[in-house]
Amino acid sequence: MEKTETIEKRLRKIEDLLISQKTVLNFNEASEFIGMSKSTLYRLTSTGNIPHYKPTGKNIFFNRGELQNWMLRNPVKTKDQIEQEAESYILKHK
């Protein structure tokens, strides 16, 4: 049983490496890449809240770089950044 688990882990690693090399991802690959369920990803595409492509009007594809940019939108500032901005604001508006 342990050997089977090890082989499965290694295969999974290889699959992940192959997906990371692709520029265009299909729906299932995109779901795994961004770590969201397929139903959530489908909802995001149907509402137009995530960049995607439908070249034939049926199958959905994603650009890996656009997905990365989408995942990194709306950064949360650190406490230090907020304090620095507050100090800067106070100095400007004295």
N, C-alpha and C positions, 0 to 999 in steps of 0.2 A: 504494500500500500504506500509506503514512504517513497519508493522509487517512482511510482505513478504520479504522486503529488509533485515530486521534483521535476519530472518531465513536463507536467502540465504547467508548472511555474515558468520553466524555461521557454516553453512554447508561447506562453502569454507575453513574456518579455520580448521575444522575437516579433510577435504581432504588434506590440506597442511600438517597437523601433521602426517597423515598416510603416505604420500609420503616421509616425512623426516625420517621415520623409516625404509624405504626400502633400501636395499643395491643395488639391481639390478632394474634399471628403464627401462621402455619401451620407445619408441621414443617420445610419447606425454608427458609422465612424465618428461623426460629429457629436452624437449623443455621448459616446464614450469619451471623446476628447475633452468636452467641456464638463463632463461629470454630472449630466442632468438626465432625468428619465426621458424616454421617448415621448411620453405624453406632454411633458413640460416643453420639450423642444418643439413639438408639433404646435402647441398653443402659441409659442413665441413666433413661429413662422406664419401661422394663420392670422395673427394680429399685426404682423409686420414689425415686430419689435427686435428682430435679429436679422442681420444681413444674410440673404440666401438667394439661390438661383434655381430657376425651373426652365431649362433650355427646351424641353419638349412639352412643357405645361403640366407634367405629371411628376416625374422624379425630382426630388429636392437635393441640391448640392450646396456645399459651403466652401468658401475660401478660408484656409487655415489661418492665414494672417489676419483676415477680417474678424474671425472668431476670437483670436488672441486680443485684438484691439477692443472688441466688444466686451470681453471678460475684464479688461483692465480699465473700463470707463468708470467714472464716478469714484475716484480715489478718496479714501478716508484719511484726513490729515492726522498727523501724530500730535500728541499733546504739546510737544516742543514747537512744532510748526504753528499751532494755534496761538501759543504764548508769544512767539516771535512776531506774528502778524498783529496781535493786540498791542504789543509794545510799539511797533512801527506805526500803527494807527494813532496811538496816543501822542507820539512824538510829532506826527504830521499835523494833528488837529489841536495843538495847544495854543 
